């Protein structure tokens, strides 16, 4: 998926960022990080579109199942192979249900993973901003002490 590539790019950006001496903080290019986040949001929005599309497919499958039931009911009245047709209809309905459930479950898990990753990234950005803010304050205090001396 495209989202995994963007998350890899984000991780690479974080891992390759220079570290602040004597801390476990890093300095990250804000524009680059925000650009990756914007792309992730765009892909997530497209994921929502896919979910809606799959819901539409599920509704279509349900209509087809109803049609199969109707067709089978008419055929069963005219056919001696009642058990065979019923089994086929049940198999088709089960397969359609299984497929729709699998697709929706996978999409749901993907969306949840994307949300967790976005939350982590936002926390990392917030922490980096705070670290930079603290570092700038420390440098200003050192300059003031030097100027005072």
C-alpha positions as CSV (number, residue, x, y, z in Angstrom):
1,X,0.0,0.0,0.0
2,X,1.0,3.6,-0.6
3,X,0.5,4.4,3.1
4,X,3.3,2.0,4.1
5,X,5.7,3.7,1.8
6,X,4.8,7.1,3.3
7,X,5.3,5.8,6.8
8,X,8.6,4.4,5.7
9,X,9.6,7.8,4.4
10,X,8.5,9.4,7.7
11,X,10.5,6.8,9.7
12,X,13.5,7.4,7.5
13,X,13.2,11.2,8.0
14,X,13.1,10.7,11.8
15,X,15.9,8.2,11.9
16,X,18.2,10.3,9.7
17,X,17.6,13.5,11.6
18,X,20.5,15.0,13.4
19,X,20.5,14.5,17.2
20,X,20.8,17.3,19.8
21,X,24.0,16.7,21.8
22,X,23.5,15.3,25.3
23,X,19.8,14.6,24.7
24,X,17.7,12.0,22.9
25,X,16.0,14.7,20.9
26,X,16.3,15.2,17.2
27,X,16.0,18.1,14.8
28,X,13.6,17.5,11.9
29,X,12.9,19.6,8.8
30,X,9.4,20.8,9.5
31,X,8.4,21.3,5.9
32,X,9.5,17.8,4.9
33,X,7.7,16.3,7.8
34,X,4.5,18.2,7.2
35,X,4.7,17.3,3.5
36,X,4.8,13.6,4.4
37,X,1.9,14.1,6.8
38,X,-0.2,15.8,4.2
39,X,0.4,12.9,1.8
40,X,-0.6,10.4,4.5
41,X,-3.8,12.4,5.2
42,X,-4.5,12.4,1.4
43,X,-4.0,8.6,1.2
44,X,-6.2,8.1,4.3
45,X,-8.9,10.1,2.7
46,X,-8.7,7.9,-0.4
47,X,-8.9,4.9,2.0
48,X,-12.3,6.3,3.2
49,X,-13.4,6.4,-0.4
50,X,-12.4,2.8,-0.8
51,X,-14.4,1.8,2.3
52,X,-17.5,3.6,0.9
53,X,-17.0,1.8,-2.4
54,X,-16.7,-1.5,-0.6
55,X,-19.9,-0.8,1.3
56,X,-21.6,-0.1,-2.1
57,X,-20.2,-3.5,-3.4
58,X,-21.6,-5.2,-0.3
59,X,-25.0,-3.7,-1.0
60,X,-24.7,-4.9,-4.6
61,X,-23.7,-8.4,-3.3
62,X,-26.8,-8.4,-1.0
63,X,-29.0,-7.5,-3.9
64,X,-27.5,-10.3,-5.9
65,X,-28.0,-12.7,-3.0
66,X,-31.7,-11.7,-2.9
67,X,-31.9,-12.2,-6.6
68,X,-30.3,-15.7,-6.3
69,X,-32.8,-16.5,-3.5
70,X,-35.7,-15.4,-5.8
71,X,-34.4,-17.2,-8.8
72,X,-33.7,-20.3,-6.7
73,X,-37.2,-20.2,-5.2
74,X,-38.7,-20.1,-8.7
75,X,-36.4,-22.8,-10.0
76,X,-37.1,-25.0,-6.9
77,X,-40.8,-25.0,-7.5
78,X,-40.2,-26.4,-11.0
79,X,-37.2,-28.6,-10.3
80,X,-36.8,-31.9,-8.5
81,X,-33.1,-31.0,-7.4
82,X,-34.2,-28.9,-4.5
83,X,-31.3,-29.8,-2.3
84,X,-28.7,-29.1,-4.9
85,X,-29.9,-25.6,-5.7
86,X,-30.3,-24.7,-2.1
87,X,-26.7,-25.8,-1.3
88,X,-25.4,-23.8,-4.2
89,X,-27.3,-20.7,-3.1
90,X,-26.1,-21.1,0.4
91,X,-22.5,-21.5,-0.8
92,X,-22.8,-18.4,-3.0
93,X,-24.2,-16.4,-0.1
94,X,-21.6,-17.6,2.3
95,X,-18.8,-16.8,-0.1
96,X,-20.2,-13.3,-0.7
97,X,-20.5,-12.7,3.0
98,X,-17.0,-14.0,3.7
99,X,-15.5,-11.8,1.0
100,X,-17.3,-8.7,2.1
101,X,-16.4,-9.3,5.7
102,X,-12.7,-9.9,4.9
103,X,-12.4,-6.8,2.7
104,X,-14.1,-4.6,5.3
105,X,-12.0,-6.0,8.2
106,X,-8.8,-5.4,6.3
107,X,-9.8,-1.9,5.4
108,X,-10.8,-1.2,9.0
109,X,-7.5,-2.5,10.3
110,X,-5.6,-0.4,7.8
111,X,-7.5,2.8,8.8
112,X,-6.8,2.0,12.5
113,X,-3.1,1.6,11.8
114,X,-3.0,4.8,9.9
115,X,-4.7,6.7,12.7
116,X,-2.2,5.3,15.3
117,X,0.8,6.2,13.1
118,X,-0.5,9.7,12.5
119,X,-1.0,10.1,16.3
120,X,2.6,9.0,16.9
121,X,3.9,11.3,14.2
122,X,2.0,14.2,15.6
123,X,3.4,13.5,19.1
124,X,6.9,13.3,17.7
125,X,6.5,16.6,16.0
126,X,5.1,18.2,19.2
127,X,8.1,16.8,21.2
128,X,10.6,18.0,18.6
129,X,9.0,21.5,18.6
130,X,9.2,21.6,22.4
131,X,12.8,20.4,22.4
132,X,13.8,23.1,19.9
133,X,12.0,25.7,21.9
134,X,13.9,24.6,25.1
135,X,17.2,24.5,23.2
136,X,16.6,28.0,21.9
137,X,15.8,29.3,25.3
138,X,19.0,27.7,26.7
139,X,21.1,29.4,24.0
140,X,19.5,32.7,24.7
141,X,20.2,32.4,28.4
142,X,23.8,31.5,27.7
143,X,24.2,34.6,25.4
144,X,22.7,36.7,28.1
145,X,25.2,35.3,30.7
146,X,28.1,35.9,28.3
147,X,26.9,39.5,27.6
148,X,26.5,40.1,31.3
149,X,30.0,38.8,32.0
